């Protein structure tokens, strides 16, 4: 890609992101009640997305060969424990990710 094409690509992505972010405020102005379906999605989607991320995270875990899924299990337990303790999604996921990276790179020395 040329420099111009890269700049145009970034500009289009920025414009699309801003449009999707601001369109919700245009469609659902302050003071007007959102439809029941939209409110349902606001309650149901976060749990559904987290469930999908958990499945995606563990889909390639091989429990029959070294390290037998132990780093993944420890990171999962740390993430769940941190979330139950602090009730902060960002802190929970961040801590679990850091623990997992330390485990596979320094403790279990998982080959690439």
WOKA-V908203 format. One line per field, one symbol per residue. psi: psi as a letter, one per 40 degrees, with the letter a starting at -180 (. if undefined). A space follows every 50 residues. Layout:
psi: ???
This chain:
psi: iidddddddddddddddddddddddddgiiehhiiddddddddddddddd dddddddedehheeihffeddddddddddddddddefhdddddddddddd dddddddefhi.
